[in-house]
Amino acid sequence: MSPTLIDLPHRPYRRIATEEAFCPPEMLEIYNKILAKGDVDVGFKHLMGFYMSSPSERAQHIMRCLVDLDDLRLQHMDEAGVDVQVIGLTSPGVQIMDKDTAVSFAPVANDILAAAMRRHPDRLVGMIAVAPQDPAAAAKEIQRGVNQLNMHSVVINSHTQGEYLSDTKFWPIFEAAEAMGTPIYLHPNAMPASMIQHFIEAGLDGAIYGFGVETGLHALRLITSGVFDRFPKLQIILGHMGEALPFWAYRLDYMHAATVKSKRYPSIQPTQKKPSDYLRENFHITNSGVAWGAALKFTQDFMGPDRVLYAMDYPYQYAPEEVGILEGLDMAPQVRQAFFQDNAERLFKIPSATPSV
């Protein structure tokens, strides 16, 4: 039997899940219009196009849960022993839309999420959705999200129609995020058309592998382009155990230095620090989708236990038994509390409270 709230041990901390998704029905209407066009982005078609049309039990579960910000979501949280969800607009969010639609809908999505936060103030925390298609508008929405909606983090679903945030035209977003103290959750997106075909052929384009490859690439582009030299206080969150980047850290450091020395690529220039330094100082990592003790321990050792957080990846990976697996790992009490509660409270500016049970 999967562990439920009553099966899990009593603890003096809350379990805060930090990469959980939602999708307003209004956004699905926009998606339907996009999918009805003849030139649909192949990654979008294989991602949301599948989930929105498939009769499979998994797809139906995901779509039912994505649109619910009330009873069903709270029920699932209670059954899994999750006290609080930190929620972001599901991938690809507004980033698949044309510029005008994206800029106009991002505030709508944020207002919907903010209303749910007001209905459930002790259970739901929101991340600010923005439209990178208009960096100036995105910066203003970050400011509005913090000042008016009580949201203190931003979600960006990786690339925007094949464009990456390493391009300096997007840097007003980083400037606003750094100024407002809002970390950016760099969440996976389907690969752009220029990358995806060989992954689709093998059935590896989604969460099984492709998401991590694409989002890890995006994070590395931020590091090598000098984003963190320009914005040293900027904080980025990566899910899925850091999209495997901590496990590559040694080779990243060596090969980055070797590539700079060889002057092989104009895009690879010297940076003030090693790639691994930026990972440790400008990134936070959640374990979303990876309830594996060996990987978690390595990541905590590499990043430091104050930069690794709990996440479930609801509803795409709703696995209540994983909470019990993580609770059963050998962690010092203070590390366990940091993992489940303290790091999230600090990073997302969540008021402290006692757990529900």
N, C-alpha and C positions, 0 to 999 in steps of 0.2 A: 504493500500500500504506500502511495506517495505521502511523504510527511505533510501534515497540515499544521495550522497554527498551534493546535493542542499537542502535536507530536514533538514539536521543537522545544529545545531547552529554554527555561526562563533565563533572561539576560537583562543586564542593566542598560542596554542601548537599543536604539531603533535600527531597523533594517531599512536603509534608504537605497532604492534601486534607481540608478542614475542614467539609464539609456532606454527609456520607454517611449513608445510612439503613439501618436493619434493622427486621425485624418478627418477633418470636418466633411459632412456630406456635401457641402457646397463645393469643396475642392474636387470631389469625385465627379460632380457635374462638369467642371472645367476639364477634367481628365477625359471624360467621355467625348467631349467635343474635339480634343486633341487626337484621341485614338481614331476618331471617325475620318480624319484627314488621310490623304493618300501617302504622304511622305512622313510617316511616324518614325521618330527616333527608334532604332532597333533595340537599344537597351531599355528604353521606357516601355516598349511593347512587350519585351520579354519579362519585365519586372511587374509594374502595376497593371499592364494589359493582361497579364496572366492571372494575377490575383483577383482582378475585378470581373473576370469572365469564367474562371474555372469552377466546376461543380465539386471539386475535390473537398474532402473534409478539412484539410489543412487550409486551403484558400478561403473556404467559408468561415472558418474560425477566425482567421486573421482579419477579414473584412468586417465581421461582426464586432470584434473587439476594438478595432481601430476607431470606429465612429462613436464608441461609448466612452463617456467621461463620468459616468455615474454608477449605477447599481452593479452592472456586470463587471466593470473594472474593479470596483471596491471589493466585490465578492472574490474575484480572482486574487487580489492582493491579500485578502484575509486568509484564503485557502493556502497561499504560499508562505504566509508569515512575513509579508512585506508591509511595513508601516507607511512608507512614503514612496511615491513615484516622482522622479524628475522627468518631465515629458517634453518631447520635441516633435515638431511637425514631421511626419513620415517622409522618407525619401521617395521621389526627388523634391518634395515640397513644391515651392513656387518656381524652382529653378528650371523646370521644363517649359514654363509658360513664356509667352512673348513679354517684352519688357513692361509694357503698360499694364497688362493683366497681373503680372507678378508684383509690381509695385503697389497696385491697388488692393490685391488680395492678401498680401502678407499681414497688414494691420488687421484685416478681418479675422484671419486665423488666430492672431495673437489675442484679439478681443474675445474670441470664443474660448480660448484656453484660459484667459484671465477670469472669465465668468465661472468656469468650472473650479478654478482655484478658490474663488470666493465662496462657492457652494461647499467646498471640502477643504477648508484652510489648513487642516492638520494632516491631510493625506496627499494633496497634489501640489507640485511645484512646476512652474513652466519655464521653458527656454524660448527666447525671442527668435522668431523666424524672420528672415530678411531676404530681399531680392538682390543678389549680387549684380544682376543686370544693370542696376543703377546704384553705384557705390555711395553716392551722396544721399540718396533716399534711404539706403540701408543704414548708413550712419545715423540719420535722423530717427529711424525706427528703433535702433538700439537705445538711443537717448529716451525715446518715449516709453519703451518697454521697461526701462529702469525707473524712470521718474513717475510714470503714471500707472503701470501695470504690476509693479512689484516683482518683476522678473530680473534675474541677475546673471544670466548666461545667454549665449547665442548658439543656435544650431545652424550649421551650414552643411548641406548634403554634398560634400566634395565638389567635383567640377560642376560648372554651369555651362551646359551645352558645349562641352569640350574645352572650356577655358578654365584655367587654374588661378588660384589666389596668389600665386607667386608673381603674376603679372602686376607691375606697379600700379596699373590703373585701378586695381581693387584695393589698394592700400589705405584709402580713406576708411574702409571698414575696420582695419586693424588699428588705425589711429583712434577711432571712436571706441572700440572695444578696450584698448589700453587705457584711455582716459576715463572710461566709466567703470573700469575694474571688472569687466564681464569676460570670463573665459569663453572661448569658442569651441563648441563640440564639433569636431570635424567628422561627420558621420558618412558612412559609405553611400555611394550612388552606383547605379549601373554604369559599366564602362562606356565611354564614348564610342561612336561608330568606328573610329580609327583604330580601336584596340580590341574590340569585343569578339570578332567573328571566330577566331580559333578557340576561344573559351566556350562559346555557344556550341560549337561542333562537339566538344567533349562534355557538355553539360556542367561546365565549371565556372560559368560566368557570374553566378550569384554569391550567396553567403558562404558557400562551400570553399571558395578560393578567390574568385574574381574581385569581390568587394574588398578583400584585404589587400590584394595586389594594387588595385587602383587607389585606394585611400592611403596606403603606405607610400605610394609614389607621390601623392599630393603632399603628404607631410614632409617627405624628403625634399621636394621642390621648395617648400617654405624655408627649410634649413639652408639649402645650398644657395638660394637666391638672396640671402642676407636679410630676410624679414626680421629675424630676432636681433640682429645688430642694429637695425633701424628702430625696432620696438622691443627693447629689452625686457619690459615688464609684461608683455603679452603672454597669455597662457592659452594653450591649446589642449583639448581633451581628445584622446583617441580611445575607441572601444576595442573589444575583441583582443584583449591582452596586448594593446598597442600595435595592432595589425602586424605583429611579429617583429617590429623594429628593434625592441630590446635584445632579441636573440641574434640580430645582425650587427650589433653595435661595434664589436671589435673590427669586423671587416669594413664597415662603413667608415670608421675612423682611418683605417689604413689606406683604403682605396680612394677616399676623398683627398687625403694628403698626396697620394701618388698621382692622382689626376690633375690636381692643381700644379704639382711640380712638372708634370709632362706638358702642360699647356695644350692639352688635347682638345678641350672644348672652351669656346668663349664664355659659355654659360656657367662654367665652374671656375669661380674665382676664389681667392683666399677669404676665409671668414675669421672672425675674431676668436672663435672657439672651435673645438672639435664637434662633429655631429653628436657624439654621445653626451657632450656637455649640454647642448641645447635640449636633448631629450630629457635629461635630468632636471634642468632648470626652467624650461618653458613648456613642458608637457605634463599632463596627468593622464593616467591610464585606468580604464575600467576593465573588468574581467568579462564583460557582457558576452554571453554565449560560450564561455570557457570555464567550466567548473572543474578544473584540473589542478590539483594541489601542487604538483611539481612546477608547472608553468607559473602559478601564482606566487610561489615562494621565490622563484628566480626573479620575477618581475619586481617583487617587493625588495629583494636584495639589491637589484640593479638601480631602481628608481628611488629607493627609500620608502618606508612604509607609509609616509605621509602623502605620497603621490599616487597611491593605488586605491581604487574605490570599487565598491560592489555595484553590479548592474545585472539585470536579467535579460534584457532585449525583448520585452513584451511588446506586442503579442507574437512576434515572429519566432521567439523561442520561449514559450511559456512552459517551463519545466519546474514545477514546485519542488520536486525531489532534489533539485540542485541546491536549494537553500540548505537542506539537511546535509548534503555532501560538504558544502563550504563550512557549515557550523562544526562539522566533525574533523576538520583539518587541525593539525597541531600548530596553533598560533599562540603567542603570548597574549594574555587578556587585553593589554593596551593596544596591541597590533590588531586584534580582532575588532575591538571597538572602533579603532580608526578606520578600518576597512569598511565596516558596515555603516558607521554613523559619522564620526568626527570629521573625516576628510570631506565628506559631502556637505556637512553643515558649513564648514569653512569656505569651501570653494563656491558653493551656490548661495551662500549667505542665507541659510535656512535657520530660523530661530530654534534654539535648543528646546527639547521637550523630553519627557519620559516616554518609554515605549508603551504601546497599548496593552500589552500583557507581559 
